[in-house]
Amino acid sequence: MDFPFLSSYWLLPFSVLRDLSFPSLWERGEIIKDINRNLIMKNTRYLLCLLGLALILGSCSEFLDSKPNKNLVVPKTLDDFQGLLDAELNGMNVVPMGGFVSSDDAYFGPGLLARLSFNQEAIYFWRKEIYLPDENDANWSYPYQKIFYANVVLDGLKSFSPKSEIERQRMLELESSAKFYRAMGHFEVLMLFAEPFDPSIEGQLGIPIRLSSDINVKSGRATMKESFAQIVSDLEEGMDNLPVKADIPSRPSQWAANAMLGRVYLTMHAFGESFEASSNALAIDDELMDYNELDSSLNYSFEVMHPETVFYGRQLTSTFTGNAENYVNPELLGLYDSLDLRPFFFFKQSSGPERFIFRGNYTGDFYQFGGIATDEVLLNLAEAGARSGHEAEANEALKYLLENRMAEGFQLEEDLTGEELMELILLERRKELLFRDIRWMDLKRHNLYPAYETTLTREFNEEDAVLPPNSSRYAFEIPPLEMQLNPMTQNER
């Protein structure tokens, strides 16, 4: 299980050392064995670097006020900075799980519910009170951990003097990579701890924007528009300094940055910009796996780092990860017709005729996917295109996706327009992108359109809770411990 930090920028060394026991991304990827060995050898050094850095920065705690050991090294080389950004062990490729728990992708059986924490059960049933006193939340602290490491790199690069053109280019790439991670971290917090974004409303509260690694600097909440502006700026600025495609899909690239921009702009209801960014990503690579050619008898349907992996990410692990009572919402099962191959790769029967568990993780293992994949980029392009006057391109994207998901011989015979096209796009998003870190953000933005709003229920549980469209409970409370350390306006639920 992953554990939360005590707060966003506090007591980092304990968390760093704690994570040494967990398997890293490199250990799971057959395609990067050589890199794995090198990174594991260097891992302890980078962790000690972080410990020394946090000690030197100092804070109010007795531990952090103590004199640092002179043997601990502050990260200062390009290899050090790359090591920080490669720290999958410490959450650089980990995304929150709160959106999944709160969405309608799954329903939890009674045995699993009995094992959930107070917070997890509360967000599953959309209760008003979701924290115990003085509690923190990994859904908040893990993204800010990612932001902290990114800011450590950005602050360190300010004083780095390259000795060659090669070093200068590498420095620029690291700077853009760090901004990519910082954008992702802020976006992850925004999707959980702010209300649905309405571009027609001024002054909607966003989140604290962290642009410094100084743990003593406190940040209030920016507006939603200011929050999005910083996220977009971090993704766009210096994008050309990134590789077009990364050798390792867990590292940023132009492919990933454009794909992420397409997602962010879609959430902002900026459909023309989303269409353009998604088109740019697909122009780099639009390869899909043909499900007709895959083996559905495997325990895990897809390879680690398969061709659709634009940027690798996994959701935080917890009690529900791989649990036999983490069932697929039965309503989903009825959406697939007889020619659709996805059920053979996505679902595995559990106890009872209506009970299935999800096995189609795009991680290639038991971790639930939280990254970016080509199928999502295609669906982002299709939706943004349908909403911005590019219906022909939206139809082409849908046809391409379905040709690789349906039995051989299937085809859409004619182009769709208007509401028919939008309905098919939203249906395919629902069928394709389940059990990822996507459904919650889709619900929040689609609920602004009366034709597409959704009322969530827990009708398959003994406690039949209801979440109406546009409810204030779509914005999580800011954790109590964070409010104590960094007072700000709390979300009303």
Secondary structure, 3 states (H helix, E strand, C coil): CCCCCCECCECHHHHHHHHHHCCCHHHHCHHHHHHHHHHHHHHHHHHHHHHHHHHHHCCCCHHHHCCCCCCCCCCCCHHHHHHHHCCHHHCCCEECCHHHHHCCCEEECHHHHCCCCHHHHHHHCCCCCCCCCCCCCHHHHHHHHHHHHHHHHHHHHHCCCCCCHHHHHHHHHHHHHHHHHHHHHHHHHHHHHCCCCCCCCCCCEEEECCCCCCCCCCCCEEEHHHHHHHHHHHHHCCHHHCCCCCCCCCCCCHHHHHHHHHHHHHHCCCHHHHHHHHHHHHHHCCCCCCHHHCCCCCCCCCCCCCCCEEECCEECCCCCCCCCCEEECHHHHCCCCCCECHHHHHEEECCCCCCEEECCCCCCCCCCECCEEHHHHHHHHHHHHHHCCCHHHHHHHHHHHHHCCECCCCCCCCCCCHHHHHHHHHHHHHHHCCCCCCHHHHHHHHCCCHHHCCCEECCCCCCCCEECCCCHHHCCCCCHHHHHHCCCCCCCC
